[in-house]
Amino acid sequence: MADKIANHMGEYHTKFIRNATPSKLEKADPNGPIKVTYSQDGEEKTEEYDTVLFAMGRYAVTAGLNMSNAGLICEKNGKFKVDDREMIDAKVPHIYAIGDIQFGKLELTPTAIMAGMLLSKRLYNGSKQLMDYTNVATTVFTPLEYGCVGLSEEEAIEMYGKDKLDVYHTSFKPLEWAFNKMIPREGYVKVLVVRETDKVVGFHILSPNAGEITQGLGIALKCGLTKETLDSTVGIHPTIAEECVGLHLTKAEDPNATKSGC
């Protein structure tokens, strides 16, 4: 899906350079382009751009807590590895970490709120319910929104094996763009299905209002959505959401999956 987003941003002449370390930014002319020197895969490269944006991830401001005094290990980015109970170390059972300071977990406000609510219920209300970090719906609010819930294709392949996974997908042009010749973009939907159980384990969409659509699919995945149920659901026409039902082509059958009509 990252490639689809990158292709979309490429229409705006935006280039993604992954796994690169910049070492120098120079301007020969104050009004000219930026000369960027960076290393990638052991090779030093130089290119020129109008604008440069660094995406280096986040770190947690936790150093002042002195958690090492309690025998707890903090990762380099200031975050803490936790178990499924949000506990950092079973030897220190009274200290928990939730939200963005959890190492390797989702950095989302609604996730932190839910995790905190569930933790308080476990501590003070006798609940046994744990936070489910797998089926959390979220959206990237780029000009063409990206929504997802469940596993990525890479995660699903690693978990179930490529030969046991069906990846259904389609490209489409939203009807609301049909008569707007200034919008050459297309939307994209991808559904990941475990072949043996027919269970949907991942949903991804690139389209206008992707967040609104993904929230509904998030509920469906929490309820154990199967591909058969998805196929038997009647779509609402003309909407983007109807592209999510009736998917019949896998990436193996049609890597392109460009839709030719209704």
C-alpha positions in Angstrom: 0.0 0.0 0.0 3.0 2.3 0.6 3.8 2.1 -3.1 0.2 3.2 -3.9 0.6 6.2 -1.7 4.0 7.0 -3.1 2.6 6.8 -6.6 -0.2 9.1 -5.7 2.2 11.6 -4.1 4.4 11.3 -7.2 1.6 13.0 -9.2 2.5 16.0 -7.1 6.2 15.5 -7.9 6.9 14.2 -4.4 9.6 11.6 -4.1 9.9 9.1 -1.2 13.5 8.0 -0.4 13.4 5.2 2.2 16.2 3.9 4.5 18.4 6.9 3.8 20.6 9.1 6.1 21.1 12.7 5.0 24.5 14.2 5.7 24.4 17.6 4.0 22.0 20.2 2.7 23.4 23.0 0.6 22.1 26.0 -1.4 24.3 27.7 -4.0 21.5 30.3 -4.6 19.2 31.5 -1.8 16.3 31.2 -4.2 17.5 28.0 -5.9 17.0 24.3 -5.2 18.4 22.4 -2.2 21.3 20.1 -2.9 20.9 17.0 -0.7 23.7 14.6 0.1 22.6 11.3 1.7 23.7 7.7 2.1 21.6 4.7 1.1 22.6 1.1 1.1 26.2 2.0 1.6 26.3 4.5 -1.3 26.5 8.2 -1.1 24.1 10.1 -3.4 23.4 13.7 -4.3 20.1 15.1 -5.7 18.4 18.5 -5.8 14.9 19.3 -4.6 12.7 22.4 -4.0 11.6 21.2 -0.5 13.0 18.5 1.8 11.0 16.8 4.6 12.6 14.4 7.1 10.5 11.6 8.5 12.5 10.0 11.3 9.9 8.7 13.7 9.1 9.8 17.2 10.7 9.5 20.6 9.2 9.6 24.1 10.3 12.2 26.7 10.7 9.8 29.6 14.3 10.3 30.7 13.2 12.5 33.6 11.2 9.7 35.1 14.4 7.8 36.1 12.7 4.5 35.5 16.0 2.7 35.7 15.9 3.3 39.5 12.9 0.9 39.5 14.9 -1.6 37.5 13.0 -0.9 34.3 14.8 -0.8 30.9 14.1 2.1 28.5 14.7 1.7 24.8 16.8 4.2 22.9 13.8 6.2 21.7 12.6 6.6 25.3 9.8 4.0 25.0 9.2 0.8 26.9 8.5 -2.8 25.8 5.4 -4.1 27.5 3.5 -7.4 27.7 -0.1 -7.9 26.8 -1.1 -6.4 30.2 0.8 -3.2 29.5 3.2 -4.2 32.2 6.9 -3.2 31.6 8.4 -5.9 33.8 6.6 -8.6 35.8 9.1 -8.0 38.6 7.7 -4.5 39.0 4.0 -5.3 38.8 2.8 -1.8 39.9 4.2 0.1 36.9 2.5 0.1 33.5 3.0 1.9 30.2 0.3 2.9 27.8 -0.1 5.0 24.8 2.8 6.4 22.8 5.5 5.4 25.3 4.9 1.7 24.4 7.7 0.5 22.2 6.6 -0.8 18.8 2.9 -0.1 19.3 0.5 2.2 17.6 1.0 5.9 18.2 -2.7 6.9 18.2 -4.7 8.9 20.7 -7.8 6.7 20.5 -5.6 3.6 21.1 -4.1 5.2 24.2 -7.5 6.1 25.5 -8.9 2.6 25.0 -5.7 1.0 26.5 -6.0 3.3 29.6 -9.7 2.5 30.0 -9.1 -1.3 29.8 -6.2 -1.1 32.2 -8.2 0.8 34.8 -11.0 -1.7 34.5 -8.5 -4.6 35.0 -7.0 -2.9 38.0 -10.1 -1.7 39.8 -13.1 -3.4 38.3 -12.2 -7.1 38.0 -12.0 -7.1 34.2 -9.9 -9.5 32.2 -10.2 -7.8 28.8 -6.9 -7.0 27.2 -6.2 -4.4 24.5 -6.3 -5.7 20.9 -3.6 -3.9 19.0 -4.2 -5.9 15.8 -7.6 -4.7 14.6 -7.3 -0.9 15.2 -8.7 1.2 12.4 -6.8 4.3 11.5 -6.4 6.8 8.7 -3.7 9.0 7.2 -5.3 12.3 6.2 -3.3 12.9 3.1 -5.0 14.8 0.2 -6.2 11.3 -0.9 -6.9 9.6 2.4 -5.5 6.2 3.3 -7.4 4.0 5.8 -6.5 0.6 7.2 -7.5 -1.9 9.8 -5.9 -5.3 10.7 -2.6 -6.6 9.3 -0.5 -5.2 6.5 0.1 -7.5 3.5 3.7 -8.1 4.7 2.5 -8.9 8.3 -0.1 -11.3 7.0 2.4 -13.1 4.8 4.8 -13.4 7.7 2.0 -14.7 10.0 0.1 -17.1 7.7 2.5 -17.7 4.7 2.1 -16.4 1.2 0.6 -19.6 -0.1 -2.2 -19.5 2.5 -3.2 -15.9 1.9 -5.5 -14.4 -0.8 -5.0 -10.7 -1.5 -8.0 -9.3 -3.2 -7.7 -5.8 -4.7 -9.1 -3.3 -7.2 -8.3 0.1 -8.5 -11.2 2.5 -9.3 -12.1 6.0 -10.1 -14.7 7.5 -7.7 -17.9 8.5 -9.5 -17.6 12.0 -7.9 -14.5 12.4 -10.0 -16.0 11.1 -13.3 -16.5 14.4 -14.9 -13.6 16.2 -13.4 -10.8 15.9 -15.9 -8.4 17.7 -13.5 -8.2 14.7 -11.2 -6.3 11.9 -12.9 -5.9 9.8 -9.6 -7.5 6.5 -8.8 -8.6 4.9 -5.6 -7.5 1.5 -4.4 -8.9 -1.2 -2.1 -7.2 -4.3 -0.8 -8.6 -7.1 1.4 -6.4 -9.8 3.0 -8.1 -13.2 3.5 -6.8 -16.4 5.1 -7.7 -19.0 2.6 -8.4 -21.9 5.0 -10.7 -20.0 7.3 -12.0 -17.3 4.9 -11.4 -14.8 7.6 -10.5 -11.2 6.7 -7.4 -10.2 8.5 -6.6 -6.9 6.8 -8.3 -4.1 5.0 -6.7 -1.1 3.2 -8.2 1.7 1.1 -6.9 4.8 -0.7 -9.8 7.1 -1.5 -11.7 10.2 -0.5 -13.3 9.8 3.0 -11.3 6.6 3.6 -11.6 7.2 7.4 -15.4 7.1 7.3 -15.3 3.8 5.4 -12.6 2.2 7.4 -14.4 2.8 10.7 -17.2 0.5 9.5 -14.8 -2.2 8.3 -13.1 -2.0 11.7 -16.3 -3.0 13.4 -16.7 -5.8 10.9 -13.2 -7.2 11.5 -13.8 -7.1 15.3 -16.9 -9.2 14.7 -14.9 -11.8 12.7 -15.6 -10.7 9.2 -15.2 -13.3 6.4 -14.8 -12.9 2.7 -18.1 -14.8 2.2 -19.9 -12.2 4.4 -18.2 -9.4 2.5 -19.3 -10.8 -0.9 -22.9 -11.4 0.3 -23.2 -7.7 1.4 -25.1 -5.5 -1.1 -23.2 -2.3 -1.9 -24.6 1.2 -1.8 -24.5 2.7 -5.3 -23.0 5.0 -6.2 -20.5 5.1 -3.3 -16.8 4.5 -2.8 -17.7 2.0 0.0 -19.3 -0.4 -2.5 -15.8 -1.1 -3.9 -15.1 -2.9 -0.7 -17.7 -5.6 -1.4 -17.7 -8.1 -4.3 -13.9 -8.1 -4.7 -13.2 -11.1 -7.0 -9.6 -10.6 -8.3 -6.5 -11.4 -6.3 -3.1 -9.8 -6.9 -1.9 -13.2 -8.1 -4.7 -13.3 -10.7 -4.4 -9.7 -11.8 -1.5 -7.6 -10.4 -2.9 -4.5 -12.0 -6.6 -4.8 -11.1 -7.6 -1.6 -12.9 -11.4 -1.4 -13.0 -12.9 -0.9 -16.4 -16.5 -0.1 -15.4 -19.2 -0.3 -12.8 
